[in-house]
Amino acid sequence: MKTNKLLLGKSFLRTCISYFVLCSLLVFFINALLNTWISARLDNAFPSLGNMLQYGEALAQDDFAAIPMRRFNDCAYMVFDADSRVLYASDNEFKEHFQSDDLWMINEYDSDLYYTVQEMADMPREGYYYIALHRFDAETGEAEFLDYCIIDENYNILEGDLFPWLDQLSEREFELLQGIYQSQWEISKAVYYTTAGEERTLVFVCPRFTETAYLNALENANRLLLLSIPIILAAILMLAVLFRRQIRRSILPLHKAIVAYGAGRRVEVNTDALPIEFRQVTDSFTHLLDRLEQVSAEKQAADADKQRMLADLSHDLKTPLTVIQGYAQALVDGVVPPDKQRQYLETICRKASDSTVLMNSLFDYVRLEHPDYVLQAERADLCEFCKSYLAEKYPEIESRSFVLSLDLPETPVMAAFDPRLLRRLLENLTANALQYNPAGTTLFFGLKDEADHIYLTIADNGVGIPDELADTLFEPFVTGNRARTSGGGTGLGMAIVKKVAELHGGSIRLVRPPQNGWHTQFELVLPRCIL
């Protein structure tokens, strides 16, 4: 079904097949034309009396001028009447040298009587010839011997009754018996009748068919055959140019779309105008454009977020720095009362700490995003690591009136992780929970060791995360008045959490909806070993 569609529709395959067939037919036509021409030249190179008899109608009407002698190169003919008188001669020299008395010695074309001449190898001396007269029986396909004679090198008749009225043959007569005229032409005759019933004898001479003459004619024919090579190459080149134009025209819509996109414009491609083979490419190109536009839109949105983040970061940094500068200048100018100086110094210290937190968050995110960052992982007990972290964090948890709930196994859970980065991940998640939930909230840590992965769950039953923030929670530079993020409001806290999980070969997700009655639930998935 697919093959039929390729052959019947607008198809590159069909175009290739069409041009291939056209090229083959063109080569065949040129080759056939040249072969016909060469065959005609070979026929004309060695014409025979049979070619002359093709003009039997003109001969029967004694219309000798109607016979085109240009077809009979180096040939000549004479026509005799019943009384052996010359009616017509195509060549005066032939007319002067050939006599009617010689007619009886010439083999007749298509006659059942014919002479044969053979050199006799078993005679005492060389130059003896055996001349025989035969009759061909068309019914049996065999030749009947009639008579013979033997002659010596001087053409003396030694024995036989073939020519009883002669004692010796002339050299001319000997050649005529062999169908040779003046050593360089072949000679034959034919008897025919005119439309009026009058007898005519046609004598035809043509160049002898020898091996040398045939090779010369064949060489000339081969030269003509060589001409077919540039002709065929020129034809193929012409078809190649047409084929190239056809292909370029076929894929022109796709080319225009690519050029237009390079110029910043999008042009929809009409797939119906393209060959079937290119439609999949066009679909892929269209999908690529859609993806590039999506990426471009995402990049623009990310750039806008970054610009907003930089503005927020500048504002967040400017505020504490302005306070630090103002309070420090007041202390330098001595305008702060002694009882207020400690309060000023504490404010300066607190604002400097806030600025440090902002800068550290940005620095950590940029460092983790660098492609050359190398994870400093080591194999350790993840369960013991979580217990140690929570033991250090417990005073802060207790001071905020949070309840800590644990589901940690008693047996070691071995994993490969970077302690510093994993501590940063836990800190960001815990800090968010402590910062954005009210007192009395339960903070849950659970660890499960499965066959292929380790699952760490951090959850709480606090206020939860709004739906408008949940979809973009792990994207960088996402902030909001109700966002559960750490890092001083840069919107990088959860992005750092996601990056840390990915660097460990794992993943983290916000479970939606939360399970077991929790309002917020994060699940960190780590491989059992990434080293």
N, C-alpha and C positions, 0 to 999 in steps of 0.2 A: 504493500500500500504506500509506504514511504517512497519506494523507488518510482512508482507511477506518478506520485506527486512531484518528484524532482524532474521527471521527464516531461510532464504535461504542463507544469507551472512555469513561472519565470525563474529559470534555474541557470546557475553558472555551469552546471554539468551539461545541461542541454545545449548551451552555447558552445561549450568545448566540443561536444559530439558533432554539432552542426558544422563548426569550422573544420573539424577533423575530416568529416565526410566530404565537405566542399573541397578541402585541400587534396584529399585522395582522388576525388573525381577529376579535379583539375590536372593533377599529375598523370592520371590514367589517360585523360583526353590528349594532353600534350604528347605523351609517350606513344599513344595509338596514332596520332597524326604524323609524328615523325617516322614511326615504323612504316606507315602507309606510303609516306613520301620516299623513304629509303627503298622500300620494295619496288615502287614505281621506277626509281632511278636504276635499280639493279635490273629490272625487266628491260628498261630502255637501253641499258649498257650491253645487253646480249639479246637483241630482238631476233625473232625467228620468223619463218614463213607463216607459222600459225598466227602471229600478230598481224601480219599483212592480210591474211584471209578474213580477219575481223571486219574488214571493209569490203566484204563480198558483194554488197549491194552496189557500191560504186564500181567494182570490177565488172559486175554483170551488165552494167550500163555503159561500160567503156568510159566512165567519168573518172579518169586517172587524176585529174586536178583536185578531186575531193579527198584524195588520200594525203594526210598530213605527214610529209617526209621528215618534219622536225622531230617526230617521235622515233625515227629510225636513223640514229646518228651513224655516220660512216657506212650506211647501207645503200644498196641500189637494186633496181629490179627492171626487168624487160618483159614485155608481153608479145607473144607470137600468135598469129592466127593459125588456122588448120593447114595452111600451105607453108608454114614456117617463115612467114614474112613478119618483120618487126612492125608492130602497131604502136608501141610506145617504149621509150627508154628514159628512166629517170636520170641517167648519167651518160654523157656522150662518150667518155673514155671507156666505160663498160660496153657501150654499143659498138665501139670500134674493135674491141678485142674479143668479144664473144660472138661466135658464129652459130647459126641454127643447126649446122651439122653436128654440133657437140651435144645436142639435146638428148640423144639416146643414151649417153653415158651417165647422165645425172640421175641420182635416186629421186623417185617421185614421192612427194610428201603424202603421207597417209595411204601409200600404195602397198599392196601385199607382196610386190616384187622389190627386191633390193639386193645390192652388191655388198660383199664383204671382202676386205683385203687384209691378209695376215702375212707377216714375214715368217719364212720357214727356217727354223733353227737346225733341222736335221739334214740340210742340203750340203753338198761338198764345199761350197763357198757362201759367204754372206751376200745378202742382197737379193735372194730369191724370194718371190712372193707367190702366195696362193690366193687366187681370185675366184670367188664362188658366187653363184646366183641362187637366191632362195625365194621361196614363197611362204608367207606367213598365213597360217590357218587360224582365223579368229575363233572358230568353234572349238578347236582342240587346244589352242594356245601354243601350238608347236610350229616350228619352221621346217618346210619341206625343201630338201636339196634338189636343185634342178640341173645345174651343170657347173663346170669349173675350167680353169686353166692355170698353168704355172709359168711365170716369167722370170728371167734372170735380171741381173743388175742393170742390163742395157734395155730392159723391157721387151726382149725377144720372147715370143710365145714358144715354150718348150714342149708343152703337152696340154691336152684338153680341147674340147670342142665348143668352148664358150663363145669364142669369136672366130668362127671358121673362115671368114673372109679376110682375116688379118693375120700377118706373120709377126708383126711387131706393133707395140703401142708407143705412142709418143709420151713424153713426160707430162704434157698437158692432159692427155687422155687418162693417164694413170692417176693424176691428181683428181680429175673430175669423178672417176669411179669411187674415190674415197670421200667425195663431197667437199673437195678443197679446190679453191679457185685462186691461182697465182700465189700460192703458198701462204697467204695471209687472210684469206676470206673463206668462209664456209658457203657452199652453194647447194641449192635444192630447187625443185620445180614442183608445180602443181597444175593439173589439167582441170579446167572448169568450163562452164558454158554460160553464154550471155543470156539475157532475157529473150533474145531472138532465136536461141538455140544454136548459136555458132560456137565452135570449139575455140578455146584459148589455152595457151600454155604460159604460165607465169614462172619466170626464173628469178630467184631472189638470192642476193649475195650479202653477207654480213660479216663483221669481224669474227675471227675464229675464237671459240671458247677454249682458252688455254688456262693453265693454272696461274701463270703470271698475270694474264688479263683479269682473271677472276679476283686475284689478290689485290690488284690495283683498284678494281671497282669496289671491293670490300673495304679497302683503306679509305677511299673517298666517302663511302657510306658511313664509316666509323667517325670520320671528321664531322659529318652532319649530326651523328648521334651525340657527339661531344657538345654540340650546340644546345642540346636539350638541357644540359646541366645548368648553365647560367639562366636559361629560360625558366626552368623549374624553380631554381633558387629565387629568381625575381618574383615569380608567382607566389612562392611561399612567404617571401618578405612582405609582399603586398597584403597577403592574407593575415600575416602576423600584425601588421600595422592596423588593419581593420579590426582584428581581434582585440588588440590593445585598446583601441578607441571604444569598442563595445564594452569591454570590461570597465574602463574608466567611467564610461557613461552610466553603467549599471550601479556602480558604488558611489556615484557623484553625490547623492543625497547624504550619505554617511560622511563623506569628505567635507561637505559644506557644514554639516552639524559640528564636526570636530574643529574646523577653522573658526566657526562662529563662537564656539565655546572658548577657544583660545583668545578670541577678541573680547571676551566677557559677555557674550550673548548666548542664550540657549535657544536652539532651533530644534523643534520636534522632527524626528525622522519618520517619513512615510514608508513603513516597512513593505507596503504593497508594491512600491516602485523598486524594491531591491530584489536581487536573486534570493531564492529560498535559503541558500547556504550562508548568506550574510545576515539573515534575520536574527539568528541566535546571537551573533556578534553585536547586532544593533540593540537587541534586548539587554545584553550585558553592558553595552555602552550607556544605554538609558538608565539602567540600575546604578551604574557608576556615577552618572551625573546626579541622580537622586541622592546617592550616598555622599558625594562631594558637597552637594548643596546642604545636606543635613550636617555634615562635618563643619562646613563653613558657618552654618547657623549656630552650631554648638560652639565653634571657636569664637564667633562674635559674642555669644552669650557669656562664654568663659572670660573673654577679654573685658566684657562689661562688668562681670563679677569681680575680675581682678582690679579694674579701675575703681569699682566701688569699694573693694577691700583696701586698696591703697589709700583711698580717701578716708575710709574709716580708720585705717591704721594710722594715717597721718593725724587724724583728729584725736585718736586714742593716745598717741604719743605726744601730740602737742599739748593736750590738757595737763598731764603730769609734769611735762618738761616746763610748761609755763608756770605751774605752781612751784616747782623746784627752783626755777630761775628767780621768781618773785620773792620766795621766802629766803633764798640764799642772799639775794641782793639786800633784803631788809636786814638780815643778820650782819652783812658786811657794813651797811650804812649805820649800824648801831641804833636803829629806830625801834627794835623789838624790846619790850620790857623784859627784865631778867626773869620774871616769873612765867613769861610766855616762850622763852627761848627753847626749852625742852620740847614744848608742844610743836614748835616750828620744825625742830630737828626730826622729830618723829614723823611728821607729815612728809618732809623731804625724803626720809628713808622709805616710807611706805610707797610714795609715788615712784621712787627709783626702782623699787621692787616690782611694781606693776609694769613699768616700762621694760624691765628685764624679762618678765614673763611673756610679754608681747613679742619681743625680739627673739626669744628662745623658740617660741612656737613657729614663727616664720622660718627661722634658721633650720629647725628640725624638719619641717615639711620640704623645704628646698633640697636639703641634704638627702632625704629619703627618695626624692623624685629623681635624683641624678642617676643616669644609667650605669655609672661606674661604682655605685655604692656596693660594698661587700658586707654581707651579713656575718657578724661575729657569733656564730652559733656554737653551742656546746651541748653535749648530751647530759641531761640531769633529770631529777625527779620533779615533774611538773606539779604534782600534788604538794610536795614539801615546799616548792617555790611559792605557791598560792598561800599556804599557811603562813610562811614567813612574811609575805607582803601584808596579809591581813592583820598579823600580830603588830606590825609597825603602824598600820593604819587604824587599829582599833581605838586608841585614845581619841582620835578625831571623830570617829564614828560615834563613840559613846558621848563625846561632848556635844554633838548635834542631836542627841536623843534618838538615834537610829537604832533599830534592832537588827543584829547580824544573824542570818540563818545560813548554815553550811550543809552541803551534801558532798563531802569529799571522801574518797575511798581510803581505807586504812593501808592498803598495799601500795607500793611505789608505782607511779605512772611515768615511765621513761619516755622522754621526747627530746628532740634537738631544737634548741631555741636560743635566742640572744637575750640574756637576762635583762640587760639595760632597756632594750626596745620593748620586751614583753612587760616590763614594769611600767613603761610609759603608756602602753595600751591599757593596762589595768588602772593606772592612775587617772587617765582621761575618762574612762567609763565611770569609775567610782566618784571622781570629783564632780561629774555632771549630776550623778544621782544625789550626792550630798548637797549640791548647790541649788538644784531646782525642785527638790521635794521638801515637804514640811516635816517637822519633828514627829517622831513616832512611826516613820516609814520603815518597812522591813526591807533590808538589802540582802539579796540571796546570791550565794556562790555555789555552783554545782559542777562536778567533774565526772565524766563518764569515759571509760576506756573501752572502746569497741575494737573489732577485729582489725580494721584498716585505719581508723581515725580516732582522734581524741576530741571530745566535745566539752567545751567550757561554757557554762551558762551563767550570765550575770543579769539579775532581774530585780525588780522592786515593785511594790504595790502603791507607788506614789501617784502623781498627777498624770502620768503618761505623756506621750508625744503627739502633738497635733498632726492630723492627716496631711495638712499642707506642707509640713516639714519632713514627714516620714519618707516621702519619695526621693528627696534630695539630701537626705541626712548625711550620707558619706561623701558628698561632693565637696570639693574645696571651696572656701570663701562663702559658704552658706551661713548666714547669720540671721538672727531675728530676736525680737524681744523675748520670745518664749522658747528659743532654741536651746536644746540641752547640749551645749558645746563648751569645751574648755579652751584655754589658750588666750584668755583676756579678750574675748570678743572678736578674734580674727576669723573665726569660722573654719579653722584648720584642725581643731581637736579630733573630730570624727574622721576627717580625711587622713590624718596621721594614723588613727586606729586601723583604718582599712588598709593603708599602705604597709603597716607592720605585719598584719595578717598575711597579705600577699607575699611579702618578702620571706615569710616562713613557709611558703608553699601552701597556705591555707586560705580561709575566707571567713568573713564575719557578716552576719545579717541581723536585721531587726525582725524578730519573729512577729508575724502579723496573721491572725490576732495572737496575743500572748497566751500562754498556756498556764494551767494550774492556778488561776486566779491572779496572776501578775498583771500589772498595767503596762509595764515596760520590760521587754525581754530581749537580750542580745545573746546570740549563739556564735561562739568562736570555734571553728573547725580546723584542727591541725593534723598533719600526717603523723604517723607514729614515729617516723624518722626521715629526715630530708638530707642526711649526710651520707 
